[in-house]
Amino acid sequence: MAGGPDRVQELLPVGDALHHPGVHRSGAGDGAGRIRKEEGAMMKKDMFVIGMDGGGTKTHAVIVDHHGTVMAEHTLGPSNFQIIGVEKAADVLHELVRLCCESAECAPKHVAAVVCGLTGAGRPGDQKRMAEGLKAYAAAKKTVLKSVLVESDARIALEGAFNGAPGIILIAGTGSIAFGKDAKGTVHRVGGWGRVLGDEGSGYFLGRLGLTAVTRELDGRGEKTALTKMLASKYGLKDQTSIINAVYKENFDVASVAPLVLEAASRKDAEAHAIVEFAVMELTEHVKTLSQRLTVKSAKNVRSKLPLSFIGGLIANTTILSSMLQQHIAVNIPAVQVTAPMSSPAYGAALMGMRTR
């Protein structure tokens, strides 16, 4: 989440890697990403919804029928309007609408809602600006879009992870944030304050503490750590001058040091391992806080565990951090159960659209 709390796109899983309910692919290796319609499904006018998940590198879209069955999906380039601008983002989103409708053999006027979960769309003002931009772009192209909703990419990830049911997602990549949805449908948030005020347990957090461990060793204030040699080997940062110049003058990617910290921790480096333990404690606190809110605000006699999904390269993949985190949560927060996301963020966006029809 470098640059602020809204940047979560890079933390999310790839849509195609996740299950979509009712999906039947037309064949492996289909470059267009087409999915043949489920046999017997009846297409009805105004009963389609398109969900999109867009960020700085790509935008994934799905179109579903009134049953929530995915009729088709497509992927195009970036749609982070905070970087490429509203018009260029609208061009990508509009083209995805066209492709989805073409594959599903329907017209855009038969799409009841288009829901876009986008990087940088965490604030209402930005959501409105992008939604109005897409509507205006579509109108200029003589495309009828009945309803356009723009949400944050984290919000649609929450919907997709549990197919609209209650649960918690913990996101940890460059930045960190957690979202939870209770039985009443209320969404709660913990973290996401950005690297200056928060992002505990994130890649930036690990990288910063890793750099600090190196500076302490170089000063003679701290213990020896393998990170010092690793930093010098990978980046050529081996003394006070080179480190200060890189961090303060050359816009050094602090989060890029996180993999070095994880590698050193895996090799039993005491300083690196302590940093990972600290990250585990901080991320666990995110989950604990949300689980308490959701438990209190849900039914009193909750028998089943609250599902929790990890999202983001640091914890969605198998690393020393994800392993330690899962173990720590299992022991300290028995009310939750770590599970894999059920569906993609794009499908989560489509689910939100189905509720707004």
MIROVEX-435136 format. One record per residue (C-alpha): residue number from 1; x, y, z. Coordinates in steps of 0.25 Angstrom, whole numbers, padded with zeros to 4 digits. Layout:
N
roti num:NUM	X:X	Y:Y	Z:Z
...
// end
This chain:
357
roti num:1	X:0000	Y:0000	Z:0000
roti num:2	X:0011	Y:0009	Z:-0003
roti num:3	X:0006	Y:0023	Z:-0005
roti num:4	X:-0006	Y:0022	Z:0004
roti num:5	X:-0017	Y:0012	Z:0009
roti num:6	X:-0025	Y:0010	Z:-0003
roti num:7	X:-0014	Y:0003	Z:-0011
roti num:8	X:-0018	Y:-0011	Z:-0010
roti num:9	X:-0019	Y:-0016	Z:-0024
roti num:10	X:-0005	Y:-0022	Z:-0024
roti num:11	X:-0009	Y:-0030	Z:-0012
roti num:12	X:-0020	Y:-0038	Z:-0017
roti num:13	X:-0021	Y:-0052	Z:-0023
roti num:14	X:-0022	Y:-0054	Z:-0038
roti num:15	X:-0037	Y:-0056	Z:-0042
roti num:16	X:-0035	Y:-0068	Z:-0051
roti num:17	X:-0028	Y:-0076	Z:-0039
roti num:18	X:-0041	Y:-0076	Z:-0032
roti num:19	X:-0054	Y:-0083	Z:-0033
roti num:20	X:-0066	Y:-0077	Z:-0039
roti num:21	X:-0080	Y:-0084	Z:-0036
roti num:22	X:-0086	Y:-0090	Z:-0048
roti num:23	X:-0075	Y:-0088	Z:-0057
roti num:24	X:-0072	Y:-0097	Z:-0069
roti num:25	X:-0060	Y:-0094	Z:-0077
roti num:26	X:-0060	Y:-0096	Z:-0092
roti num:27	X:-0046	Y:-0101	Z:-0092
roti num:28	X:-0032	Y:-0100	Z:-0087
roti num:29	X:-0023	Y:-0090	Z:-0093
roti num:30	X:-0035	Y:-0081	Z:-0098
roti num:31	X:-0028	Y:-0067	Z:-0099
roti num:32	X:-0040	Y:-0059	Z:-0099
roti num:33	X:-0044	Y:-0065	Z:-0086
roti num:34	X:-0058	Y:-0069	Z:-0091
roti num:35	X:-0067	Y:-0079	Z:-0083
roti num:36	X:-0078	Y:-0086	Z:-0089
roti num:37	X:-0092	Y:-0084	Z:-0083
roti num:38	X:-0097	Y:-0094	Z:-0073
roti num:39	X:-0106	Y:-0104	Z:-0080
roti num:40	X:-0121	Y:-0100	Z:-0078
roti num:41	X:-0118	Y:-0086	Z:-0073
roti num:42	X:-0129	Y:-0076	Z:-0077
roti num:43	X:-0124	Y:-0063	Z:-0081
roti num:44	X:-0134	Y:-0052	Z:-0078
roti num:45	X:-0133	Y:-0037	Z:-0081
roti num:46	X:-0128	Y:-0028	Z:-0071
roti num:47	X:-0123	Y:-0040	Z:-0063
roti num:48	X:-0108	Y:-0039	Z:-0065
roti num:49	X:-0098	Y:-0032	Z:-0056
roti num:50	X:-0083	Y:-0029	Z:-0059
roti num:51	X:-0073	Y:-0029	Z:-0048
roti num:52	X:-0059	Y:-0024	Z:-0050
roti num:53	X:-0046	Y:-0024	Z:-0042
roti num:54	X:-0036	Y:-0013	Z:-0047
roti num:55	X:-0022	Y:-0008	Z:-0043
roti num:56	X:-0009	Y:-0004	Z:-0047
roti num:57	X:-0006	Y:-0016	Z:-0056
roti num:58	X:-0018	Y:-0022	Z:-0061
roti num:59	X:-0034	Y:-0022	Z:-0060
roti num:60	X:-0042	Y:-0035	Z:-0059
roti num:61	X:-0057	Y:-0035	Z:-0062
roti num:62	X:-0068	Y:-0045	Z:-0061
roti num:63	X:-0082	Y:-0045	Z:-0066
roti num:64	X:-0092	Y:-0053	Z:-0058
roti num:65	X:-0107	Y:-0057	Z:-0061
roti num:66	X:-0119	Y:-0055	Z:-0051
roti num:67	X:-0114	Y:-0068	Z:-0044
roti num:68	X:-0100	Y:-0063	Z:-0042
roti num:69	X:-0095	Y:-0073	Z:-0052
roti num:70	X:-0082	Y:-0067	Z:-0059
roti num:71	X:-0085	Y:-0066	Z:-0074
roti num:72	X:-0072	Y:-0061	Z:-0078
roti num:73	X:-0059	Y:-0054	Z:-0073
roti num:74	X:-0048	Y:-0045	Z:-0079
roti num:75	X:-0036	Y:-0038	Z:-0075
roti num:76	X:-0030	Y:-0025	Z:-0080
roti num:77	X:-0019	Y:-0015	Z:-0076
roti num:78	X:-0019	Y:-0006	Z:-0064
roti num:79	X:-0030	Y:0003	Z:-0059
roti num:80	X:-0024	Y:0010	Z:-0047
roti num:81	X:-0030	Y:0024	Z:-0050
roti num:82	X:-0022	Y:0030	Z:-0040
roti num:83	X:-0010	Y:0028	Z:-0049
roti num:84	X:-0015	Y:0027	Z:-0063
roti num:85	X:-0026	Y:0036	Z:-0062
roti num:86	X:-0041	Y:0035	Z:-0062
roti num:87	X:-0043	Y:0035	Z:-0077
roti num:88	X:-0032	Y:0024	Z:-0080
roti num:89	X:-0038	Y:0015	Z:-0068
roti num:90	X:-0052	Y:0017	Z:-0074
roti num:91	X:-0047	Y:0013	Z:-0088
roti num:92	X:-0042	Y:-0001	Z:-0082
roti num:93	X:-0055	Y:-0003	Z:-0074
roti num:94	X:-0064	Y:0001	Z:-0085
roti num:95	X:-0056	Y:-0009	Z:-0094
roti num:96	X:-0058	Y:-0020	Z:-0084
roti num:97	X:-0073	Y:-0017	Z:-0084
roti num:98	X:-0073	Y:-0019	Z:-0099
roti num:99	X:-0065	Y:-0032	Z:-0098
roti num:100	X:-0074	Y:-0038	Z:-0087
roti num:101	X:-0087	Y:-0035	Z:-0094
roti num:102	X:-0081	Y:-0040	Z:-0107
roti num:103	X:-0077	Y:-0054	Z:-0100
roti num:104	X:-0091	Y:-0055	Z:-0093
roti num:105	X:-0098	Y:-0051	Z:-0105
roti num:106	X:-0106	Y:-0039	Z:-0099
roti num:107	X:-0106	Y:-0024	Z:-0101
roti num:108	X:-0101	Y:-0014	Z:-0091
roti num:109	X:-0115	Y:-0009	Z:-0089
roti num:110	X:-0118	Y:-0023	Z:-0083
roti num:111	X:-0108	Y:-0022	Z:-0072
roti num:112	X:-0115	Y:-0017	Z:-0059
roti num:113	X:-0102	Y:-0013	Z:-0052
roti num:114	X:-0087	Y:-0011	Z:-0055
roti num:115	X:-0079	Y:-0011	Z:-0042
roti num:116	X:-0064	Y:-0008	Z:-0042
roti num:117	X:-0055	Y:-0010	Z:-0031
roti num:118	X:-0043	Y:-0002	Z:-0033
roti num:119	X:-0030	Y:0002	Z:-0027
roti num:120	X:-0030	Y:0016	Z:-0021
roti num:121	X:-0045	Y:0016	Z:-0020
roti num:122	X:-0046	Y:0015	Z:-0005
roti num:123	X:-0052	Y:0029	Z:-0003
roti num:124	X:-0066	Y:0033	Z:-0007
roti num:125	X:-0062	Y:0045	Z:-0015
roti num:126	X:-0053	Y:0037	Z:-0023
roti num:127	X:-0063	Y:0026	Z:-0025
roti num:128	X:-0073	Y:0036	Z:-0030
roti num:129	X:-0063	Y:0043	Z:-0040
roti num:130	X:-0059	Y:0030	Z:-0046
roti num:131	X:-0074	Y:0025	Z:-0047
roti num:132	X:-0078	Y:0038	Z:-0054
roti num:133	X:-0066	Y:0037	Z:-0063
roti num:134	X:-0070	Y:0023	Z:-0068
roti num:135	X:-0084	Y:0027	Z:-0070
roti num:136	X:-0080	Y:0039	Z:-0078
roti num:137	X:-0070	Y:0031	Z:-0086
roti num:138	X:-0081	Y:0021	Z:-0089
roti num:139	X:-0091	Y:0031	Z:-0093
roti num:140	X:-0081	Y:0037	Z:-0103
roti num:141	X:-0079	Y:0023	Z:-0109
roti num:142	X:-0095	Y:0022	Z:-0109
roti num:143	X:-0094	Y:0010	Z:-0100
roti num:144	X:-0106	Y:0009	Z:-0090
roti num:145	X:-0101	Y:0006	Z:-0076
roti num:146	X:-0113	Y:0006	Z:-0066
roti num:147	X:-0105	Y:0006	Z:-0053
roti num:148	X:-0090	Y:0008	Z:-0050
roti num:149	X:-0084	Y:0006	Z:-0036
roti num:150	X:-0070	Y:0008	Z:-0032
roti num:151	X:-0064	Y:0002	Z:-0020
roti num:152	X:-0050	Y:-0001	Z:-0014
roti num:153	X:-0043	Y:-0014	Z:-0019
roti num:154	X:-0042	Y:-0018	Z:-0004
roti num:155	X:-0057	Y:-0017	Z:-0003
roti num:156	X:-0060	Y:-0026	Z:-0014
roti num:157	X:-0049	Y:-0036	Z:-0010
roti num:158	X:-0057	Y:-0037	Z:0003
roti num:159	X:-0070	Y:-0041	Z:-0004
roti num:160	X:-0063	Y:-0051	Z:-0013
roti num:161	X:-0055	Y:-0058	Z:-0002
roti num:162	X:-0068	Y:-0063	Z:0004
roti num:163	X:-0078	Y:-0061	Z:-0007
roti num:164	X:-0085	Y:-0050	Z:0001
roti num:165	X:-0086	Y:-0057	Z:0014
roti num:166	X:-0079	Y:-0052	Z:0027
roti num:167	X:-0064	Y:-0053	Z:0029
roti num:168	X:-0051	Y:-0046	Z:0030
roti num:169	X:-0040	Y:-0044	Z:0020
roti num:170	X:-0026	Y:-0040	Z:0024
roti num:171	X:-0018	Y:-0033	Z:0013
roti num:172	X:-0003	Y:-0032	Z:0015
roti num:173	X:0006	Y:-0028	Z:0003
roti num:174	X:0013	Y:-0015	Z:0001
roti num:175	X:0003	Y:-0010	Z:0012
roti num:176	X:-0007	Y:-0016	Z:0021
roti num:177	X:-0022	Y:-0015	Z:0024
roti num:178	X:-0033	Y:-0024	Z:0029
roti num:179	X:-0048	Y:-0024	Z:0026
roti num:180	X:-0059	Y:-0032	Z:0032
roti num:181	X:-0074	Y:-0034	Z:0029
roti num:182	X:-0084	Y:-0038	Z:0040
roti num:183	X:-0097	Y:-0045	Z:0039
roti num:184	X:-0105	Y:-0032	Z:0037
roti num:185	X:-0096	Y:-0029	Z:0025
roti num:186	X:-0089	Y:-0017	Z:0032
roti num:187	X:-0075	Y:-0016	Z:0028
roti num:188	X:-0064	Y:-0013	Z:0038
roti num:189	X:-0049	Y:-0009	Z:0035
roti num:190	X:-0036	Y:-0009	Z:0043
roti num:191	X:-0023	Y:-0003	Z:0039
roti num:192	X:-0020	Y:0002	Z:0025
roti num:193	X:-0015	Y:0015	Z:0030
roti num:194	X:-0003	Y:0015	Z:0021
roti num:195	X:0012	Y:0014	Z:0023
roti num:196	X:0014	Y:0026	Z:0031
roti num:197	X:0003	Y:0023	Z:0042
roti num:198	X:0001	Y:0008	Z:0040
roti num:199	X:0003	Y:-0003	Z:0031
roti num:200	X:0007	Y:-0012	Z:0042
roti num:201	X:0012	Y:-0026	Z:0038
roti num:202	X:0013	Y:-0021	Z:0023
roti num:203	X:0024	Y:-0022	Z:0013
roti num:204	X:0028	Y:-0008	Z:0016
roti num:205	X:0027	Y:-0011	Z:0031
roti num:206	X:0037	Y:-0023	Z:0029
roti num:207	X:0046	Y:-0015	Z:0020
roti num:208	X:0047	Y:-0003	Z:0029
roti num:209	X:0050	Y:-0012	Z:0041
roti num:210	X:0060	Y:-0020	Z:0033
roti num:211	X:0067	Y:-0007	Z:0029
roti num:212	X:0067	Y:-0002	Z:0043
roti num:213	X:0074	Y:-0015	Z:0048
roti num:214	X:0085	Y:-0013	Z:0038
roti num:215	X:0087	Y:0001	Z:0042
roti num:216	X:0088	Y:-0003	Z:0057
roti num:217	X:0098	Y:-0014	Z:0054
roti num:218	X:0107	Y:-0004	Z:0045
roti num:219	X:0106	Y:0006	Z:0057
roti num:220	X:0110	Y:-0004	Z:0067
roti num:221	X:0097	Y:-0002	Z:0075
roti num:222	X:0090	Y:-0015	Z:0070
roti num:223	X:0093	Y:-0030	Z:0068
roti num:224	X:0099	Y:-0036	Z:0056
roti num:225	X:0090	Y:-0040	Z:0045
roti num:226	X:0090	Y:-0047	Z:0032
roti num:227	X:0082	Y:-0036	Z:0026
roti num:228	X:0095	Y:-0027	Z:0026
roti num:229	X:0102	Y:-0036	Z:0016
roti num:230	X:0089	Y:-0039	Z:0008
roti num:231	X:0086	Y:-0024	Z:0006
roti num:232	X:0100	Y:-0021	Z:0002
roti num:233	X:0100	Y:-0033	Z:-0008
roti num:234	X:0086	Y:-0030	Z:-0014
roti num:235	X:0086	Y:-0014	Z:-0014
roti num:236	X:0100	Y:-0010	Z:-0012
roti num:237	X:0096	Y:-0003	Z:0001
roti num:238	X:0107	Y:-0006	Z:0010
roti num:239	X:0110	Y:0007	Z:0018
roti num:240	X:0103	Y:0019	Z:0024
roti num:241	X:0105	Y:0028	Z:0012
roti num:242	X:0100	Y:0018	Z:0002
roti num:243	X:0088	Y:0014	Z:0011
roti num:244	X:0084	Y:0028	Z:0014
roti num:245	X:0085	Y:0033	Z:-0001
roti num:246	X:0076	Y:0021	Z:-0006
roti num:247	X:0065	Y:0023	Z:0005
roti num:248	X:0065	Y:0038	Z:0005
roti num:249	X:0069	Y:0042	Z:-0009
roti num:250	X:0067	Y:0031	Z:-0018
roti num:251	X:0053	Y:0027	Z:-0014
roti num:252	X:0057	Y:0013	Z:-0010
roti num:253	X:0046	Y:0002	Z:-0010
roti num:254	X:0047	Y:-0001	Z:0005
roti num:255	X:0037	Y:-0012	Z:0003
roti num:256	X:0046	Y:-0019	Z:-0006
roti num:257	X:0055	Y:-0023	Z:0006
roti num:258	X:0043	Y:-0031	Z:0012
roti num:259	X:0047	Y:-0044	Z:0004
roti num:260	X:0061	Y:-0043	Z:0010
roti num:261	X:0055	Y:-0042	Z:0024
roti num:262	X:0047	Y:-0055	Z:0021
roti num:263	X:0059	Y:-0062	Z:0015
roti num:264	X:0068	Y:-0058	Z:0027
roti num:265	X:0057	Y:-0062	Z:0037
roti num:266	X:0056	Y:-0076	Z:0030
roti num:267	X:0071	Y:-0077	Z:0032
roti num:268	X:0069	Y:-0075	Z:0047
roti num:269	X:0075	Y:-0061	Z:0047
roti num:270	X:0071	Y:-0056	Z:0061
roti num:271	X:0068	Y:-0041	Z:0057
roti num:272	X:0060	Y:-0045	Z:0045
roti num:273	X:0052	Y:-0055	Z:0052
roti num:274	X:0049	Y:-0045	Z:0063
roti num:275	X:0044	Y:-0036	Z:0052
roti num:276	X:0035	Y:-0047	Z:0046
roti num:277	X:0030	Y:-0050	Z:0060
roti num:278	X:0026	Y:-0035	Z:0062
roti num:279	X:0019	Y:-0035	Z:0049
roti num:280	X:0011	Y:-0047	Z:0053
roti num:281	X:0007	Y:-0041	Z:0066
roti num:282	X:0002	Y:-0028	Z:0059
roti num:283	X:-0006	Y:-0035	Z:0048
roti num:284	X:-0012	Y:-0044	Z:0058
roti num:285	X:-0017	Y:-0032	Z:0066
roti num:286	X:-0024	Y:-0028	Z:0053
roti num:287	X:-0032	Y:-0041	Z:0052
roti num:288	X:-0035	Y:-0041	Z:0067
roti num:289	X:-0041	Y:-0027	Z:0067
roti num:290	X:-0050	Y:-0030	Z:0055
roti num:291	X:-0054	Y:-0044	Z:0061
roti num:292	X:-0058	Y:-0037	Z:0074
roti num:293	X:-0067	Y:-0027	Z:0066
roti num:294	X:-0073	Y:-0037	Z:0057
roti num:295	X:-0076	Y:-0047	Z:0069
roti num:296	X:-0082	Y:-0036	Z:0077
roti num:297	X:-0091	Y:-0031	Z:0066
roti num:298	X:-0095	Y:-0045	Z:0061
roti num:299	X:-0105	Y:-0055	Z:0066
roti num:300	X:-0102	Y:-0058	Z:0081
roti num:301	X:-0101	Y:-0073	Z:0080
roti num:302	X:-0090	Y:-0074	Z:0068
roti num:303	X:-0086	Y:-0089	Z:0067
roti num:304	X:-0078	Y:-0089	Z:0054
roti num:305	X:-0065	Y:-0082	Z:0053
roti num:306	X:-0063	Y:-0069	Z:0046
roti num:307	X:-0056	Y:-0071	Z:0032
roti num:308	X:-0043	Y:-0063	Z:0030
roti num:309	X:-0036	Y:-0062	Z:0017
roti num:310	X:-0021	Y:-0057	Z:0015
roti num:311	X:-0019	Y:-0048	Z:0003
roti num:312	X:-0006	Y:-0043	Z:-0002
roti num:313	X:0007	Y:-0048	Z:-0006
roti num:314	X:0013	Y:-0048	Z:0008
roti num:315	X:0002	Y:-0057	Z:0014
roti num:316	X:-0006	Y:-0063	Z:0003
roti num:317	X:0006	Y:-0071	Z:-0002
roti num:318	X:0014	Y:-0081	Z:0007
roti num:319	X:0025	Y:-0073	Z:0015
roti num:320	X:0030	Y:-0073	Z:0029
roti num:321	X:0021	Y:-0061	Z:0032
roti num:322	X:0008	Y:-0068	Z:0027
roti num:323	X:0012	Y:-0081	Z:0034
roti num:324	X:0015	Y:-0074	Z:0047
roti num:325	X:0003	Y:-0065	Z:0046
roti num:326	X:-0007	Y:-0077	Z:0043
roti num:327	X:-0002	Y:-0084	Z:0055
roti num:328	X:-0002	Y:-0072	Z:0064
roti num:329	X:-0017	Y:-0069	Z:0060
roti num:330	X:-0021	Y:-0083	Z:0062
roti num:331	X:-0016	Y:-0083	Z:0077
roti num:332	X:-0020	Y:-0069	Z:0080
roti num:333	X:-0033	Y:-0067	Z:0073
roti num:334	X:-0041	Y:-0080	Z:0073
roti num:335	X:-0053	Y:-0073	Z:0068
roti num:336	X:-0048	Y:-0072	Z:0054
roti num:337	X:-0043	Y:-0082	Z:0043
roti num:338	X:-0034	Y:-0079	Z:0032
roti num:339	X:-0039	Y:-0083	Z:0019
roti num:340	X:-0036	Y:-0081	Z:0004
roti num:341	X:-0044	Y:-0070	Z:-0003
roti num:342	X:-0056	Y:-0076	Z:-0010
roti num:343	X:-0057	Y:-0067	Z:-0022
roti num:344	X:-0049	Y:-0056	Z:-0029
roti num:345	X:-0051	Y:-0041	Z:-0025
roti num:346	X:-0058	Y:-0039	Z:-0039
roti num:347	X:-0068	Y:-0049	Z:-0035
roti num:348	X:-0070	Y:-0042	Z:-0022
roti num:349	X:-0073	Y:-0029	Z:-0030
roti num:350	X:-0083	Y:-0036	Z:-0038
roti num:351	X:-0090	Y:-0041	Z:-0025
roti num:352	X:-0091	Y:-0027	Z:-0020
roti num:353	X:-0097	Y:-0023	Z:-0033
roti num:354	X:-0108	Y:-0034	Z:-0032
roti num:355	X:-0112	Y:-0028	Z:-0019
roti num:356	X:-0114	Y:-0014	Z:-0025
roti num:357	X:-0122	Y:-0018	Z:-0036
// end
